[in-house]
Amino acid sequence: MATLISQPSQTCFSSVVEDIVFNTASESGILVLTIVQGGNRQIVIEETMYPSIDGSIVISDVSSLVEPYAKEHMQVTLECTFTDDAGAASITPVTVLYAMADVGTTASEFIENHFLTILDGEKITAPGREERLYAYGTSTVTVTAEVETAAGAFTTMMAELNAGSVVGSLAQFVVSPDNIAALIGLAGGRLLGYTVEAGSRRQHFRCFEDQVPPAPSLLFVNSFGCEEFIHCVGTHKKASKYERKSARIKSRLRNYRVTEDRQFTANTGWLNEAMADWADDLFRSEEVYLWVDGQRGREVVVSDSKSEITNEDDNMPAFEFTYSYAQRIHNVMQPGRAGRIFDNTFDHTFN
């Protein structure tokens, strides 16, 4: 009869799913590996397997099998059964959470102690910027805000923040400075910083007044499949390249195809150590969008990036990267912005 030797942890990230090992005394058996999401069951493998000389059946590289399903649904259940001519053996169902990062600990421990971001330290933000946090297994967080009142006094205010949305067991929290200021009823004062906590999970934001509005602000899907924001305050440049194809038509030279490639070069501005490590998540992201006027804008593609960090005492990292529109047509109109030097990723103060 088939026996189970080892299986993945009952909760694991899609980036690290351990091998499944069965043992059998039979010459062969049928292995069925299934992905379950909600009420839907998808058979990924259903094949006859033949054991090695020691009688073992090893299913390796399970991560690559479950990753597409975890990426689509964020959380799936993995089931696997091996049946030989004497009976069947099955793994205990495994909950697989989407992640493309080596977090250095178990998935259970990570989600109990971290929000779903690789940021491990303070994040710098400012009024008007969008910020979000995600967590499994909770629908409420505690916000502790550091405030300078209108009278010039410094105090601390606390409030409970409910999730903006919950899908399955994954909750999204809108933790933008403007949202926090409204939550605590701040009027006439200044928000200096705030800490968001849920159990052992903790994220601190330091709030400064923007001297120059971000250009651009980008929404990207991070290593855990969640949306985060990076607000660039360094130099922003725009350049268009044109590929022209021409021919003589009726004895006259004509351009019959002109293809524009509009490229933007952005700079994050100076980052603290934690944010410098975190910014690389933008460069490895497969989904990036402009964030314009408080809403998701056009999809863009990061085509080049330079991120270097040194251990020098005076190191102040600032990363430069190039992106362009994902759409084919780069001749993008900016209604109501005639005469402006730049497009709508820039504030009017640039003109």
Residue, then its C-alpha position, 0 to 999 in steps of 0.5 A: m500500500a502507498t504511504l506518504i513520506s513527506q509533504p509541504s507545510q500546511t501553509c506555505f508561499s508559492s515561492v517555496v513549496e517542498d517536495i511531495v514524497f510517497n513510497t510504494a512496493s508496487e511497480s506503478g501507481i496513479l498520481v493525481l495533483t489537484i488545485v482547489q480554489g473556492g468550489n473549483r477543482q483543477i487537476v494539474i497532474e494525473e499520470t502513472m508514476y513508476p517508483s525509483i529503486d528504493g520505492s519512492i515517488v518524488i514530486s519536485d519543483v511543486s512551486s512551478l506547478v502551483e505558482p500560476y494558480a496562486k498568482e491568479h487567486m492569491q490563495v489556493t489549496l493543494e491536494c495530492t493522492f498516490t494510488d497503487d494496487a494496494g491502496a491510496a495515500s494522500i497529503t494533508p491539504v496545503t494552503v498555498l499563498y502567492a509570494m515570489a520572495d524568499v522571506g527567510t522564515t515559514a509562511s505562517e510566521f511571516i504572515e503573523n508578523h509582517f504586512l505583505t510587503i518586503l519593506d522592513g522599516e520606516k516608509i517616508t510619505a506625505p499628504g496627498r500620497e496614496e499608501r496601502l497595506y495588506a494582511y491575512g487573517t484580520s479586518t481591523v488595524t490600530v493606528t497610532a498617530e503623532v500629531e502637532t496640533a494647531a496650537g503647536a502642542f505635540t500629542t498622540m492619537m489612536a484609532e481603529l481602521n477597518a479594511g477597505s476590502v476583504v477578499g477571502s482572508l486577505a484584507q486591504f487597508v488604505v493608510s494614506p496620510d489624508n485617510i489617517a488624518a480624517l480617521i483621527g479627526l485632525a483639523g488644523g494640525r499637522l500629521l507627523g507620522y503614524t504606526v499601523e499595527a495588527g497583532s505582531r504586524r507593525q509598519h511605521f510611516r514618517c510624514f513630511e510636507d512635499q516641497v515638490p509633488p511626486a513625478p511620477s507616482l506609480l502603482f505596482v504589484n509587489s512580490f506578494g501580489c498586492e498593490e503598493f505605491i512609490h512616489c518619485v521626487g527626483t528629476h523626471k525627463k521625457a524623450s520620444k524616439y521615432e522609427r520612420k519607414s519611407a518609400r517613393i510613392k508616385s515618384r515622391l518620397r513619403n513616410y508611410r509608417v512612423t512609430e513613436d516610442r515615448q520614454f520617461t526617465a524618473n528618479t526616486g529621490w533620496l531613500n532611506e535604507a529600508m526603502a532602498d531595499w524595498a524599491d527593487d520590488l518596483f523593478r521586478s514587478e510585472e504590473v506597473y501603472l501611473w497613479v494620476d489624480g487619485q486613480r489608476g492611470r495608464e499601464v507602463v513598462v519599466s524597461d531599464s533601471k539602475s539600483e546600487i547600494t553601498n555600505e559607505d557611511d554617507n550613502m544616500p541611494a536614489f534610483e533612476f529608471t526608464y519606463s514607457y507606455a504599455q499601449r501601442i500608441h504613444n501619441v497620448m493627448q492631455p486634455g485641458r493641458a495645452g501649453r504645458i511642458f510635461d504630461n499629466t504625471f507632472d504638477h502644474t508647478f513644473n511649468 
